[in-house]
């Protein structure tokens, strides 16, 4: 009985052996084909950045497109606090500690010099070679260059602009102002006839935005903090410019006292709710004002900032740059992501959907972009002439002197002369201890 059972099992095994061998043979070919679309190992890079001001879904779609084009690379974008000061503090603490928790970092235009000098960024000359730099605005290129090397790629550009309610100016027969005196006169006349309307809102909180605003007033009056590469704060042109900022609130009363605590988003909400005639802000606000449901959709005009007369207005250069952490575990993948985000097509998509203005000059001639945003053609000249704050690795120390002194002027705690004298003394020591600023 046992022998008969063994014979049956042996017969059954031998009869199925050809099928089993055929299955193994076919499976050896099928398995690799099934895995071709899925890499054996995925790499995740972490992108640190501030909150996207416009359509965040559109930005997420851009990241997903990168992942589709680069199988095996995943991007985890992590949003930092909206305050640029807090973002800077985060980077300093983590990069000083050689953290490898993130790979690609978005940097304010004033940080690159500092981070490069500290040795926290990978040099990106091969990612952003000279022939590519020619396609970008000069200001941002200068900002990412330190001691002959390139340490970031300009992502999007900013410069101060004047927003105005074109419907109200037309109703009362005014043209957009070319001088600050005209702005005051128009604001006084229209706000006297329109209830619940502020004349002019701008960024006056004690933070970096106040420095940007103050520089524009000083430059547009023929002044500035730097002269021939050296600090020269206590100039009569600067005194008059800072006095005007104070008088906008306390003498002319066309700016409400709340501007002394206002940031970009504060002023953007006030203007976007139809409660201000004029506003100084960055270009990103335009797309938000033109959204469906906006209280000011179709009612907003944009132009260059006014001057004090006798010359053009001036805008502070702003914007954000993309760098790769020196401590990244995936530098090649991070660099590929930086190339993608700064490409022509992605910068165009960001301009159309989010409102970020391109650092590539050719996009200001793009027909589709000009049709969607008619004012963008005029921005090219603004960005070509926008002025940088002092380009120095020690700027973040310098601005800690500037911010409280400027705040004290617009709040009426100090005279312009007192504040500028203090700036000359304390900021001068900072620059003398390091290398002199090169901004004008």
C-alpha positions as CSV (number, residue, x, y, z in Angstrom):
1,X,0.0,0.0,0.0
2,X,2.8,2.4,0.9
3,X,4.7,1.6,-2.3
4,X,1.6,2.3,-4.3
5,X,1.2,5.7,-2.7
6,X,4.8,6.7,-3.4
7,X,4.4,5.6,-7.0
8,X,1.3,7.8,-7.4
9,X,3.0,10.8,-5.9
10,X,6.1,10.4,-8.1
11,X,3.9,10.0,-11.2
12,X,1.9,13.2,-10.3
13,X,5.1,15.2,-9.7
14,X,6.6,14.1,-13.0
15,X,3.5,14.9,-14.9
16,X,3.3,18.5,-13.5
17,X,7.1,19.2,-13.8
18,X,7.0,20.5,-17.3
19,X,4.2,23.0,-16.4
20,X,6.2,24.1,-13.3
21,X,9.3,24.7,-15.3
22,X,7.4,26.7,-17.9
23,X,5.9,28.9,-15.2
24,X,9.3,29.6,-13.7
25,X,10.8,30.4,-17.2
26,X,8.0,32.9,-18.0
27,X,8.0,34.5,-14.5
28,X,11.7,35.3,-14.9
29,X,10.8,37.5,-17.9
30,X,7.6,39.0,-16.5
31,X,9.0,40.2,-13.2
32,X,11.6,42.7,-14.5
33,X,9.0,44.2,-16.9
34,X,6.5,44.8,-14.1
35,X,9.1,46.6,-12.1
36,X,10.5,48.9,-14.8
37,X,8.1,51.7,-14.0
38,X,9.0,51.7,-10.3
39,X,12.6,52.5,-9.3
40,X,14.1,50.0,-6.9
41,X,14.9,52.9,-4.5
42,X,13.2,56.3,-4.1
43,X,15.0,59.5,-2.9
44,X,13.1,62.1,-1.0
45,X,14.4,65.7,-1.0
46,X,13.1,68.3,1.4
47,X,12.3,71.8,0.2
48,X,12.1,74.5,2.8
49,X,10.3,77.7,1.9
50,X,7.9,80.4,3.2
51,X,4.2,80.2,2.6
52,X,3.2,80.4,-1.1
53,X,1.2,83.7,-1.4
54,X,-1.0,82.6,-4.2
55,X,-2.7,79.4,-5.3
56,X,-1.0,76.7,-3.3
57,X,-2.6,73.9,-5.3
58,X,-1.0,75.2,-8.4
59,X,2.4,75.1,-6.7
60,X,1.8,71.5,-5.6
61,X,0.9,70.6,-9.2
62,X,4.3,72.0,-10.2
63,X,6.1,69.8,-7.7
64,X,4.1,66.8,-8.9
65,X,5.2,67.5,-12.5
66,X,8.8,67.4,-11.4
67,X,8.2,64.1,-9.7
68,X,6.6,62.8,-12.9
69,X,9.6,63.8,-15.0
70,X,12.0,62.4,-12.5
71,X,10.9,59.0,-11.4
72,X,12.6,58.0,-8.2
73,X,12.7,61.5,-6.7
74,X,10.1,62.7,-4.3
75,X,9.8,66.2,-3.0
76,X,8.5,67.0,0.5
77,X,7.9,70.7,0.7
78,X,7.9,72.0,4.2
79,X,6.5,75.5,4.9
80,X,8.3,77.8,7.3
81,X,6.7,80.6,9.3
82,X,5.5,83.6,7.3
83,X,7.9,86.0,9.1
84,X,11.2,86.3,7.2
85,X,13.0,87.0,10.4
86,X,11.8,83.6,11.8
87,X,12.8,81.9,8.6
88,X,16.2,83.3,8.8
89,X,16.5,82.3,12.4
90,X,15.5,78.7,11.5
91,X,18.1,78.4,8.8
92,X,20.9,79.9,11.0
93,X,20.2,77.5,13.9
94,X,19.9,74.4,11.7
95,X,22.8,75.2,9.3
96,X,25.1,76.2,12.1
97,X,24.3,72.7,13.6
98,X,25.0,71.1,10.2
99,X,21.5,69.7,9.9
100,X,20.9,67.4,7.0
101,X,17.1,67.4,7.5
102,X,16.5,69.6,4.4
103,X,18.1,69.9,1.0
104,X,16.7,72.9,-1.0
105,X,16.2,76.2,0.7
106,X,14.4,79.4,-0.4
107,X,16.4,82.5,0.7
108,X,15.6,86.2,0.8
109,X,17.9,88.2,-1.5
110,X,19.7,89.6,1.5
111,X,20.7,86.2,3.0
112,X,22.8,84.6,0.3
113,X,26.0,86.6,1.1
114,X,25.8,85.7,4.7
115,X,25.1,82.0,4.2
116,X,27.8,81.7,1.5
117,X,30.4,83.3,3.8
118,X,29.4,80.9,6.6
119,X,30.0,77.9,4.3
120,X,26.4,76.7,4.5
121,X,25.6,76.5,0.8
122,X,26.9,74.4,-2.1
123,X,28.6,76.3,-4.9
124,X,26.3,76.2,-7.9
125,X,28.5,77.6,-10.8
126,X,27.8,74.4,-12.8
127,X,24.0,74.7,-12.2
128,X,24.0,78.4,-13.1
129,X,26.9,79.0,-15.6
130,X,27.7,82.4,-17.1
131,X,25.7,81.9,-20.3
132,X,22.6,81.1,-18.2
133,X,23.2,84.1,-15.9
134,X,22.9,86.4,-18.9
135,X,19.2,85.5,-19.3
136,X,18.4,86.8,-15.8
137,X,18.1,90.3,-14.3
138,X,21.5,91.6,-13.1
139,X,20.4,92.5,-9.6
140,X,19.5,89.0,-8.4
141,X,22.6,87.6,-10.1
142,X,24.8,89.9,-8.2
143,X,22.9,89.0,-5.0
144,X,23.7,85.3,-5.4
145,X,27.4,85.8,-6.2
146,X,30.0,85.9,-3.4
147,X,33.7,86.2,-3.9
148,X,33.5,85.1,-7.5
149,X,31.3,82.0,-6.9
150,X,27.5,81.4,-7.4
151,X,25.7,80.0,-4.4
152,X,22.0,80.1,-5.4
153,X,19.8,80.6,-8.5
154,X,17.3,83.5,-8.6
155,X,13.8,82.1,-8.3
156,X,11.4,85.1,-8.5
157,X,12.0,88.8,-8.2
158,X,10.3,91.6,-6.3
159,X,10.4,95.4,-6.3
160,X,8.2,97.9,-4.6
161,X,5.2,99.2,-6.7
162,X,2.4,101.7,-6.2
163,X,-1.1,100.2,-6.4
164,X,-4.0,102.6,-6.8
165,X,-7.8,102.5,-7.3
166,X,-8.0,103.5,-10.9
167,X,-11.9,103.7,-10.7
168,X,-11.7,106.3,-7.9
169,X,-9.0,108.3,-9.7
170,X,-11.1,108.3,-12.9
171,X,-14.2,109.3,-10.9
172,X,-12.6,112.4,-9.5
173,X,-10.5,113.3,-12.6
174,X,-7.0,112.4,-11.4
175,X,-4.1,110.7,-13.1
176,X,-1.8,108.4,-11.1
177,X,0.8,110.4,-9.2
178,X,4.4,110.8,-10.4
179,X,5.5,112.6,-7.2
180,X,5.0,112.1,-3.5
181,X,3.5,115.5,-3.2
182,X,0.9,114.6,-5.9
183,X,0.0,111.4,-4.0
184,X,-0.6,113.4,-0.8
185,X,-2.8,116.0,-2.6
186,X,-4.9,113.3,-4.4
187,X,-5.3,111.2,-1.3
188,X,-6.5,114.2,0.8
189,X,-9.0,115.3,-1.8
190,X,-10.5,111.8,-2.5
191,X,-10.6,110.6,1.1
192,X,-12.5,113.8,2.1
193,X,-15.3,112.7,-0.3
194,X,-15.2,108.9,0.3
195,X,-16.1,107.7,3.8
196,X,-14.1,104.8,5.3
197,X,-11.2,105.1,2.9
198,X,-7.5,105.4,3.9
199,X,-5.4,107.5,1.6
200,X,-2.1,105.5,1.5
201,X,-1.1,102.3,3.3
202,X,2.5,100.9,3.4
203,X,4.7,98.6,5.5
204,X,5.8,100.4,8.7
205,X,6.2,97.7,11.3
206,X,9.7,97.3,12.8
207,X,10.9,94.6,10.5
208,X,12.7,94.3,7.1
209,X,9.8,95.6,5.2
210,X,10.2,99.0,6.9
211,X,13.8,99.1,5.7
212,X,12.7,98.4,2.1
213,X,10.1,101.3,2.3
214,X,12.6,103.7,3.8
215,X,15.2,103.0,1.2
216,X,12.7,103.9,-1.5
217,X,12.0,107.3,0.0
218,X,15.7,108.1,0.4
219,X,16.6,106.9,-3.1
220,X,13.7,108.8,-4.7
221,X,15.0,112.0,-3.0
222,X,18.5,111.5,-4.3
223,X,19.8,110.0,-1.1
224,X,20.7,106.5,0.2
225,X,22.7,104.9,2.9
226,X,25.8,104.1,0.8
227,X,28.0,106.4,-1.2
228,X,31.1,105.1,-3.1
229,X,31.0,101.8,-1.1
230,X,30.9,103.5,2.3
231,X,28.2,104.2,4.7
232,X,26.9,107.8,4.4
233,X,23.6,107.9,6.3
234,X,23.5,111.4,7.7
235,X,22.7,113.3,4.4
236,X,20.2,116.0,4.1
237,X,18.3,114.1,1.4
238,X,17.8,111.2,3.8
239,X,16.7,113.6,6.6
240,X,14.0,115.0,4.4
241,X,12.9,111.6,3.2
242,X,12.4,110.2,6.7
243,X,10.7,113.4,7.8
244,X,8.2,112.8,4.9
245,X,7.5,109.3,6.1
246,X,6.7,110.6,9.5
247,X,4.5,113.4,8.1
248,X,2.4,110.9,6.0
249,X,1.0,109.7,9.3
250,X,1.2,112.7,11.7
251,X,1.1,115.8,9.6
252,X,-0.7,115.1,6.3
253,X,-2.7,112.2,7.8
254,X,-3.1,110.4,4.6
255,X,-1.7,107.2,6.2
256,X,-3.3,105.8,9.3
257,X,-1.3,105.2,12.4
258,X,-1.8,101.5,11.9
259,X,0.9,101.5,9.3
260,X,3.4,101.5,12.1
261,X,2.4,97.9,12.8
262,X,1.6,96.9,9.2
263,X,3.3,94.2,7.0
264,X,2.7,93.3,3.4
265,X,-0.3,91.1,4.2
266,X,-1.9,93.7,6.5
267,X,-1.8,96.4,3.8
268,X,-2.8,93.9,1.1
269,X,-6.0,93.0,3.0
270,X,-6.9,96.6,3.7
271,X,-6.5,97.6,0.0
272,X,-8.1,94.3,-1.2
273,X,-11.2,95.1,0.9
274,X,-11.6,98.4,-0.8
275,X,-10.5,100.5,2.2
276,X,-7.4,102.3,0.7
277,X,-6.8,104.5,-2.3
278,X,-3.0,103.9,-2.6
279,X,-0.8,101.1,-1.4
280,X,2.9,100.3,-1.7
281,X,3.5,96.5,-2.0
282,X,5.3,93.8,-4.0
283,X,4.0,92.4,-7.4
284,X,2.4,89.3,-5.9
285,X,-0.7,91.2,-4.8
286,X,-1.9,91.8,-8.3
287,X,-3.0,88.2,-8.9
288,X,-4.9,88.1,-5.6
289,X,-6.8,91.3,-6.4
290,X,-7.9,89.9,-9.8
291,X,-9.4,86.7,-8.4
292,X,-13.1,86.0,-8.7
293,X,-14.9,87.5,-5.7
294,X,-12.3,90.1,-5.0
295,X,-13.8,93.5,-3.9
296,X,-11.4,95.3,-6.2
297,X,-11.3,93.1,-9.2
298,X,-10.9,95.2,-12.3
299,X,-10.4,98.4,-10.3
300,X,-6.7,98.3,-9.6
301,X,-3.9,100.0,-11.4
302,X,-0.1,99.5,-10.9
303,X,2.8,101.9,-11.6
304,X,6.3,102.7,-10.5
305,X,6.7,104.4,-7.1
306,X,6.7,108.3,-7.1
307,X,9.7,110.5,-6.5
308,X,10.2,113.8,-4.8
309,X,10.5,115.5,-8.2
310,X,13.5,116.0,-10.5
311,X,14.2,112.3,-11.0
312,X,12.6,108.9,-11.2
313,X,11.2,106.9,-8.4
314,X,13.1,104.0,-7.0
315,X,12.3,100.5,-5.9
316,X,14.0,98.2,-3.5
317,X,15.2,94.9,-5.0
318,X,13.5,92.0,-3.4
319,X,12.9,88.4,-4.3
320,X,13.8,84.8,-3.4
321,X,16.6,82.6,-4.4
322,X,17.1,78.8,-4.4
323,X,20.1,77.2,-2.9
324,X,21.3,73.7,-1.9
325,X,22.4,73.0,1.7
326,X,26.0,72.0,2.0
327,X,24.8,69.3,4.3
328,X,22.3,67.8,1.9
329,X,22.5,64.0,1.6
330,X,21.1,64.2,-2.0
331,X,22.8,67.2,-3.7
332,X,22.5,65.9,-7.2
333,X,18.7,65.5,-6.9
334,X,18.4,68.8,-5.1
335,X,20.3,70.6,-7.9
336,X,18.0,69.1,-10.4
337,X,15.0,70.4,-8.6
338,X,16.5,73.9,-8.4
339,X,17.1,73.8,-12.2
340,X,13.4,72.8,-12.7
341,X,11.9,75.5,-10.5
342,X,14.0,78.2,-12.1
343,X,13.3,77.1,-15.7
344,X,11.5,79.2,-18.2
345,X,8.3,77.1,-18.2
346,X,8.0,76.9,-14.4
347,X,8.7,80.6,-13.9
348,X,6.0,81.3,-16.4
349,X,3.5,79.0,-14.6
350,X,4.3,80.6,-11.3
351,X,3.7,84.0,-12.7
352,X,0.3,83.0,-14.2
353,X,-1.0,81.0,-11.2
354,X,0.8,82.3,-8.1
355,X,1.8,85.8,-9.1
356,X,5.5,85.5,-8.6
357,X,7.4,87.6,-11.1
358,X,10.1,85.8,-13.2
359,X,13.8,86.5,-12.8
360,X,14.2,85.6,-16.5
361,X,14.1,88.7,-18.7
362,X,12.6,87.0,-21.8
363,X,9.4,86.2,-20.0
364,X,8.4,89.9,-19.9
365,X,8.0,89.6,-23.7
366,X,5.9,86.4,-23.5
367,X,2.6,86.9,-25.3
368,X,0.5,84.7,-23.0
369,X,1.9,86.3,-19.9
370,X,1.5,89.8,-21.2
371,X,-2.1,89.1,-22.1
372,X,-3.0,87.7,-18.7
373,X,-1.1,90.5,-16.8
374,X,-1.0,93.6,-19.1
375,X,1.1,95.6,-16.6
376,X,4.0,93.1,-16.7
377,X,5.7,94.6,-19.7
378,X,6.4,97.7,-17.7
379,X,7.9,95.8,-14.8
380,X,10.9,94.8,-16.8
381,X,12.4,98.3,-16.5
382,X,11.4,98.4,-12.8
383,X,13.3,95.2,-12.2
384,X,16.3,96.3,-14.3
385,X,16.7,99.4,-12.2
386,X,15.6,98.1,-8.7
387,X,18.3,98.8,-6.2
388,X,19.7,96.3,-3.7
389,X,20.2,96.9,-0.1
390,X,23.9,96.8,0.9
391,X,25.4,93.5,-0.5
392,X,27.4,92.4,2.5
393,X,27.6,89.2,4.6
394,X,27.0,91.4,7.6
395,X,23.7,92.9,6.3
396,X,21.6,91.0,8.9
397,X,23.6,92.6,11.7
398,X,23.2,96.0,9.9
399,X,19.5,95.8,9.6
400,X,19.1,95.1,13.3
401,X,20.4,98.7,13.7
402,X,18.3,100.1,10.9
403,X,14.9,98.7,11.9
404,X,14.5,100.2,15.4
405,X,16.0,103.5,14.3
406,X,13.6,103.9,11.4
407,X,10.7,102.8,13.5
408,X,11.5,105.4,16.1
409,X,11.3,108.1,13.4
410,X,7.8,107.2,12.0
411,X,6.5,106.7,15.5
412,X,7.7,110.2,16.5
413,X,10.1,109.0,19.2
414,X,13.2,110.4,17.4
415,X,14.0,113.0,14.8
416,X,15.4,111.9,11.5
417,X,18.7,113.5,12.4
418,X,19.0,111.6,15.6
419,X,18.1,108.2,14.0
420,X,20.5,108.7,11.1
421,X,23.3,109.7,13.4
422,X,22.8,106.5,15.4
423,X,22.7,104.5,12.2
424,X,26.0,106.0,11.0
425,X,27.7,105.3,14.3
426,X,26.5,101.7,15.0
427,X,26.0,100.3,11.4
428,X,29.3,101.9,10.5
429,X,31.1,99.9,13.1
430,X,29.6,96.7,11.8
431,X,30.7,97.4,8.2
432,X,34.2,98.5,9.3
433,X,34.6,95.3,11.2
434,X,33.9,93.3,8.0
435,X,33.9,94.2,4.4
436,X,32.2,97.4,3.2
437,X,28.7,97.1,1.6
438,X,28.5,97.4,-2.1
439,X,24.9,98.5,-2.4
440,X,24.1,102.1,-3.3
